[in-house]
Amino acid sequence: MPYKEYKQYIANAMALVVPINNKKLKRSLGLIATFQAVSYGVPVVVSNTFHLKDYFSNKEILFYDSGNYKSLAKIIQQSFADKHSSNMKVKKAKRKLDKYYTNENFLINLTNVCSV
């Protein structure tokens, strides 16, 4: 799928579900898709693993228990039942994304690491 089309799918989504298995290392951990969804204001549902907890908390995205389909179903239902809460979470995530995860901050952090 062309990248432009891929981004449009995310932008038009009602939510993004990132199904990371806690027991298997995956090639794609959903980081890029999550950041893109947040940048478009799309709520994110992700498994409760370490992969995205370094970037977002449960105040910003929705977490479900990895490998537990009932937990996933409950969180998805919660997301659609309480649209206001889901929208508030993604707005908080977008503010965080815009404040901390910028090209400028990346370069500053990279420079600091290389200077040590």
Secondary structure as GFF3:
##gff-version 3
##sequence-region A 1 116
A	DSSP	alpha_helix	3	12	.	.	.	ID=ss1
A	DSSP	beta_strand	16	18	.	.	.	ID=ss2
A	DSSP	alpha_helix	31	39	.	.	.	ID=ss3
A	DSSP	beta_strand	44	47	.	.	.	ID=ss4
A	DSSP	alpha_helix	50	53	.	.	.	ID=ss5
A	DSSP	beta_strand	62	64	.	.	.	ID=ss6
A	DSSP	alpha_helix	69	81	.	.	.	ID=ss7
A	DSSP	alpha_helix	83	100	.	.	.	ID=ss8
A	DSSP	alpha_helix	103	115	.	.	.	ID=ss9
###
